[in-house]
Amino acid sequence: MKKKQGFKVGRVAIPVLGTFWLAVTTLPFIFVAFMSLKTQQETFANPVWALPESFNLSNYIEVLEGSFLIYLRNSLFVITTSVVIILLFSSMAAYALARLKFKFSDSLFALIVAGMIVPLHVTLVPVYLMTRSMGLYDTPAGLIGPYVAISLPISVFILTEFMRQVPKELEEAAMLDGCGPFKIYWKIFLPLAGPGLSTVAIYNGIMLWNEFVFAYVLTSSADRRTLPLAVWDFQGQYASNVPAIMAVVTLSALPLIIVYAIGQEKIVNGMMAGSLKG
């Protein structure tokens, strides 16, 4: 009888907890979306959680007619370029650390992974000074470099675990066929590390899409800024256009929600596969 009762409690508790967590994670976005449909007068005259009086899209029209599309273009270019470079460099480093035996390989791997614990804000001033001295300030390359650098440690860590799980027999068979290290990496390890590459791409894409500090410090021109800085167009010294800011946040979050909805299974499977020893 106790076993049956425990089983029933579990069947009820899991859906209840799942529904509660869904509400916790969904309500903030619903709140932002509703706020973006209000007018500035409604925002201050009505309660915060009050529904919009009408389906008002003027805030979205104002945002899209402004510089939002320029910010979107800059974000897409910087993040796409950064993610491609991250995948290339981290996969090559992971292959070398996982399969090529050389002196101090374990120490080098530990040094790279140690980069994960370095606070990003500690590097802000040196990166700013280096960017200015190299003439890359207020350019896309000025963001791509730091974005790649801060993303490489965790990317190498994830992909190294994938590379270590590839059976040695495949590598030995390729060597017998006359393949060199680069061809083995390109033809065998890179395709087999597909789940890991997807995990790294989606994880870093989401993280860099929301990155604010480096984008704020390393850019100054309106036509070079990325999406996290778009809210500044609707924030004045004494007042802010709250509904327009909420519209910017909603439009900025939609691509992330779509990408994560499509790739969440790959992220979970990739993380689980990388943590298991074959």
C-alpha positions in Angstrom: 0.0 0.0 0.0 2.9 2.4 0.8 4.5 1.8 -2.6 1.2 2.5 -4.4 0.7 5.7 -2.4 4.3 6.9 -3.1 3.8 6.2 -6.8 0.6 8.3 -6.9 2.3 11.2 -5.1 5.1 11.1 -7.6 2.7 11.1 -10.5 1.0 14.2 -9.1 4.1 16.0 -7.8 6.1 15.9 -11.1 3.5 17.6 -13.3 2.7 20.1 -10.6 6.4 21.0 -10.2 6.8 21.1 -13.9 3.8 23.4 -14.4 5.1 25.7 -11.6 8.6 25.9 -13.2 7.0 26.6 -16.6 5.1 29.5 -15.1 8.2 30.9 -13.4 10.2 30.9 -16.6 7.3 32.0 -18.9 5.7 34.8 -16.9 8.5 37.3 -17.2 8.4 37.1 -21.0 4.6 37.3 -21.1 4.9 40.4 -18.8 7.4 42.0 -21.2 5.3 41.2 -24.2 2.2 42.7 -22.6 4.1 45.8 -21.6 5.3 46.3 -25.2 1.7 46.5 -26.4 0.8 49.4 -24.0 1.1 53.1 -24.6 3.3 55.3 -22.4 0.2 56.7 -20.7 -1.1 53.3 -19.9 2.2 52.3 -18.3 1.9 55.0 -15.7 -1.8 55.2 -15.3 -2.7 51.5 -14.9 -1.4 48.8 -12.6 1.8 47.0 -13.8 0.0 43.7 -14.3 -3.0 45.2 -16.1 -3.6 43.9 -19.6 -3.2 46.3 -22.5 -6.3 48.3 -23.4 -5.9 47.5 -27.1 -3.6 45.5 -29.4 -1.2 48.4 -30.0 1.7 47.8 -32.4 2.9 51.4 -32.5 5.9 50.6 -30.3 7.1 47.8 -32.6 6.7 50.1 -35.6 8.7 52.8 -33.9 11.4 50.3 -33.0 11.7 48.8 -36.5 11.7 52.3 -38.1 14.6 53.3 -35.9 18.1 51.7 -35.6 16.9 48.3 -34.5 17.6 46.6 -37.8 21.2 48.0 -37.8 21.8 46.6 -34.4 20.3 43.3 -35.5 22.6 43.2 -38.6 25.6 43.9 -36.4 24.7 41.2 -33.9 24.2 38.6 -36.6 27.5 39.4 -38.3 29.6 39.6 -35.1 28.1 36.5 -33.4 28.0 34.3 -36.6 31.6 35.1 -37.3 32.6 34.6 -33.7 30.8 31.2 -33.4 32.4 29.9 -36.7 35.9 30.9 -35.4 35.2 29.4 -32.0 34.1 26.1 -33.6 37.2 25.9 -35.8 39.8 26.8 -33.2 38.2 24.8 -30.3 37.7 21.7 -32.4 41.3 21.7 -33.6 42.6 22.3 -30.1 40.3 19.6 -28.7 41.6 17.1 -31.2 45.2 17.9 -30.4 44.6 17.6 -26.7 42.5 14.5 -26.9 44.3 12.4 -29.5 47.8 13.7 -30.1 50.3 12.7 -27.5 52.9 15.4 -26.7 54.8 16.8 -23.8 52.8 19.0 -21.3 49.5 18.2 -23.1 47.7 17.7 -19.8 49.2 20.9 -18.3 48.1 22.8 -21.4 44.6 21.4 -21.1 44.4 22.4 -17.5 45.7 25.9 -18.3 43.0 26.3 -21.0 40.3 25.1 -18.7 41.5 27.4 -16.0 40.4 30.3 -18.2 36.8 29.4 -17.3 37.3 30.8 -13.8 38.7 34.2 -14.8 36.1 36.9 -14.2 35.3 38.7 -17.5 35.3 42.1 -15.9 39.0 41.7 -14.8 40.0 41.6 -18.5 37.9 44.6 -19.5 40.5 47.3 -19.1 43.4 45.3 -20.7 41.1 44.4 -23.7 40.0 48.0 -24.1 43.6 49.3 -24.1 44.7 46.5 -26.5 41.8 47.2 -28.8 42.6 50.9 -28.9 46.3 50.3 -29.5 45.6 47.9 -32.4 43.2 50.3 -34.1 40.2 48.0 -33.7 38.1 50.1 -31.4 34.6 50.7 -32.6 34.9 48.0 -35.3 33.3 44.5 -35.6 36.7 42.9 -35.2 37.1 44.7 -31.9 34.2 42.6 -30.6 35.0 39.3 -32.4 38.4 38.9 -30.8 37.2 39.2 -27.2 34.1 37.1 -27.9 36.3 34.3 -29.3 38.7 34.5 -26.4 36.2 34.3 -23.6 34.4 31.4 -25.3 37.3 29.2 -26.1 38.0 27.6 -22.7 34.6 26.1 -22.2 34.3 25.2 -25.9 37.7 23.3 -25.8 36.6 21.6 -22.5 33.4 20.3 -24.0 34.8 19.2 -27.3 37.9 17.5 -25.8 35.6 15.1 -23.9 33.8 14.3 -27.2 37.1 13.7 -29.0 38.3 11.3 -26.3 35.3 9.1 -26.7 35.9 8.4 -30.4 37.1 4.7 -30.7 40.8 4.3 -31.4 40.0 1.7 -34.0 38.7 4.4 -36.3 41.8 6.4 -36.0 44.1 3.4 -36.5 42.2 2.3 -39.6 42.5 5.8 -41.1 46.2 5.9 -40.3 46.6 2.5 -42.1 44.9 4.1 -45.1 47.5 6.8 -45.2 45.6 9.6 -43.6 47.6 12.3 -41.7 46.5 14.0 -38.5 44.7 16.8 -40.2 42.7 14.5 -42.6 41.8 12.3 -39.6 40.6 15.4 -37.8 38.6 16.7 -40.8 37.1 13.4 -42.1 36.5 11.4 -38.9 36.6 13.4 -35.7 34.8 16.5 -36.9 31.7 14.7 -38.2 31.6 12.4 -35.1 31.7 15.4 -32.8 28.6 16.9 -34.4 26.5 16.8 -31.1 29.4 18.6 -29.3 29.7 21.2 -32.1 26.0 21.9 -31.9 26.2 22.3 -28.2 29.1 24.7 -28.4 27.5 26.7 -31.2 24.1 27.1 -29.5 25.6 27.8 -26.0 28.0 30.4 -27.2 25.5 31.9 -29.6 23.0 32.5 -26.8 25.7 33.8 -24.4 27.2 36.2 -26.9 23.8 37.4 -28.2 23.1 38.8 -24.7 26.6 40.1 -24.0 26.5 43.8 -23.0 29.7 44.9 -21.2 32.2 44.4 -24.0 29.8 45.7 -26.6 29.2 48.8 -24.5 32.9 49.5 -23.9 34.4 48.6 -27.3 31.9 50.4 -29.5 30.8 54.0 -29.6 29.1 54.6 -33.0 25.4 53.9 -33.3 26.0 52.0 -36.5 28.4 49.6 -34.8 26.4 48.7 -31.8 24.8 45.3 -31.2 21.3 44.4 -29.9 21.9 44.6 -26.2 22.6 48.3 -26.7 19.4 49.0 -28.6 17.5 50.0 -25.4 19.7 53.1 -25.1 17.8 54.7 -28.0 14.7 54.8 -25.9 16.2 55.9 -22.6 16.6 59.6 -21.9 18.2 61.6 -19.1 15.0 62.2 -17.2 12.5 59.7 -18.7 12.4 56.4 -20.6 10.0 55.0 -23.2 9.2 51.9 -21.2 6.8 50.2 -23.8 9.3 50.8 -26.6 12.1 49.3 -24.5 9.9 46.3 -23.8 9.3 46.0 -27.6 13.1 46.0 -28.1 13.5 43.3 -25.5 10.8 41.2 -27.0 12.2 41.4 -30.5 15.7 40.7 -29.2 14.6 37.6 -27.3 12.5 36.0 -30.1 15.5 34.7 -32.1 16.9 33.2 -28.9 13.7 31.5 -28.0 13.3 30.1 -31.5 16.9 28.8 -31.6 16.7 27.3 -28.1 13.3 25.7 -28.8 14.8 24.0 -31.9 18.2 23.1 -30.3 17.5 22.4 -26.7 17.5 18.7 -27.2 20.9 18.9 -28.9 22.3 20.9 -26.0 21.1 18.5 -23.3 22.2 15.4 -25.3 25.5 17.0 -26.1 26.2 17.9 -22.5 25.2 14.4 -21.3 27.2 12.7 -24.0 30.3 14.8 -23.1 30.0 13.8 -19.5 29.8 10.1 -20.0 32.8 7.9 -20.5 32.4 5.4 -23.3 
